[in-house]
Amino acid sequence: MKVLIVSNGDLKDIDLAKYYHDADMVICADGGARHLYNEDLMPDIIVGDLDSIDNKTFEDFQEQGVQFIKYPSHKDKTDTELAIEYAIDYGANDIVFLGVTGSRLDHSLANILILYRLANQNINASIIDSHNEVFITKDMFKIDNKPDHFVSVIPLTDSKVTLKGFKYDTHSVDFKLGTTLGVSNEVKDKEALIKVESGICLVIRSRD
């Protein structure tokens, strides 16, 4: 089951409708509902303390029968993490996140590291923003060639990585946590292969 989670961050240059129609379920984390409202799209569920959703969006979605799950403002989890838990409860095995990065580095980093947790639960997950696509892998990962994009492989644990089809290929090379060996590579073939033989790595495709 593929779930789209939309949070309150910037969606500049993001084709929201494409991701919306590709999902089996759409969950908004609180103020992320504004993005769907502005595109005349309706979520299945809105989760959070509802402190950042405006009254007009709240009232209109409520009239349309959208399910709201409200939490106290003082809680131990962000609205995005609450949305993730509902996605998992509904059987998600593939989650796409929009609006989870932005000016708040603490929120952005926490959301990126949530991918680590999901990978350990064998749930595919990706974060998309206007300049980056963030994935996580602990085995094989194929990535297509997009012009003017860079691909970085960043270890979250000490890892052993083989890269094929890149400007800089590797063969069973140690990628140590806290090093930058895998930053700013480029796909040279039509498709490239990332094989994480041990450990777990972030894969970030980005453009300037």
N, C-alpha and C positions, 0 to 999 in steps of 0.2 A: 504494500500500500504506500503510495507516494503522498506525502503531506507537505504543503507549503506553509511556512510560518513567516508572517510579516510583522516586523517590529517597527518602532517609531523613528528609525534613522532615515537618512536621506536615500531616496530612490531615483536620483537624477540619472537620466539616460538608461534607465532600466525598463524593459518591456514587460511591465507587470502582467498584462493580459496573457502573454505567452506562458508565463509560469503558472498563472491562475488556471488556465484551461488544461494544462498538462498534469494538474494535481487531482488526486482523488478526494482530498479534503483540504480546506484552507482554514487555518487558525490565525487570528490576529492577537498579538500581544499588546493589549491596551491601546495606546495611541496609534499603533500601526493600522488600526481600522480606518484612519483618515485616508490612507493611500487607496484602499479599495473604494471607499465612498466617493473619492474624487474621480474614479474611473467607472463609476456605476457598476461596480462588482460587489457581490454579497458574500461575506465569509460564512463559514459554518458555525464557528465558535469565536467569541472574544473573551480572552482570559486576562485577569490582572486586577489591580486595585482600582482601576478606572479613574485614576487621577489625571491622566493626560488625554483622554478622549473628550472631544468637545460635545456640548449638549445636543447640537443639531444631529451630529453623526450618531450619538447614542440613541436619541429618540427615534430617528428614522429607521435604524437597524432593528430596534426593539419592535417597532410597528410591523416590520417585515418578517418577524419571527426568528431573528438570529438568536442563538443561545448565548447568554452571558454567564460567565462564571466569575463572581466577584470575590476578591480576597481583601483582608485588612491591609491598610497602608503600611503597617509595621509587620514585616514578614521576613523570612530567612532566605527567600529565593527571589530572583528577578522575575519580571513578567515573562521574559523570554524562556527562562528555565521552566516556569509553570506551563507554558505552552508546549514545550518539549515533552513534559511528563504526560500531558493529555494526548499528544501525538502517539507516544509509545503505548499508552493504554488502549488506544484505538487500533493498534497493530501496525504502526508505521515501520517499514523497513527501508525507507528512503525519504530523507527530509531535506528540503531546500529552504535556506534562510535568506530573506531579503530584509534590509533595513536594520541589520544588527551591528553595523560598523558606523563610525562617525567621529565626532570631535571628542567624545568621552573615551579615552584610551582604556580606562578600567573596564568599561562595558565591552568594548571591542575585543580586548584580550580575553576576558572571561568567556565571551561567546565563541571565540576561536578555539579556546581550550576545551570547550564543551564537545567539540568534534572528537577529541581524544576519548572521552567517555563513551560517545556513541559508537566509535570504531570498536571499542572493547565489548560492546553489546551487539556487534555484527550488524550495525545499522549504517547504511550509506548516508552520507551527509555532505552538504556543500554550502558555502556562504558566497553570495554574489553581491557585488556592489559595482559602481560605475567604472572602477579601474581594476578590480581584482575578482578572481574566482579562487576560492580556497577549498581544498579537498584534504582528505587524510587517508593514508594507506599503510597497511602492514603486510601487504603481499604484492600482487601485480596491479599495475595501473597504466592504462593507455591514454595518451593525450594527443589530440590532433593539432595540426600546425595552423596557428592563427598569425597572419602577418603582423609585424610590429609588436609582438608580445614576447615577454620573457617568462621563463619557467624556473621557479626556485624550489629546491627540495631541502627542507629544513628539518633536521632530526629533533624529535621530542624526547627520544632516548638515544643512547649510543646505538647506531644502526650500521648495517652492511648493505650497500646499495649498488645495483648495476643499472646503468643508463644506456639505452640504445636509441639511435636516431636523433641524437642531440649534437649541437656544435661541440660540446665537450662530453664525450662518452666516458663511462667508467665500467670497470669489471670487478665486482665484489670489493669495493672500496669502503673503508671505514669512514662513516659520517658521524663525527663525535658531537654530542650535545654541547651547545655553546660555541660551535665553530660555523664558518660561513662558506665552506667549500661548495655547497650546492646552490649558492645564490646567483641569480641573473644568467642562467643558461638559456639556450635557444633551441627550439625544435628545427631540425634541418630536413628531415624526411617528411613525407605526407602525414605520418603518424609516428610517435615515439613511445618507447616503453620504459617504465620505471618499475624496477623489481626490487622490493625491500626484502632482502633475504633474512634479516633479523632486525628487530626493533620496530619503530613506528615513526612515520614522517608526515609532516605537512607538505602538501604540494600547492604552490601558489602560482597561478598564471596571471600576469599583470601587464599593464601598459602604462606609459607615462601620461 
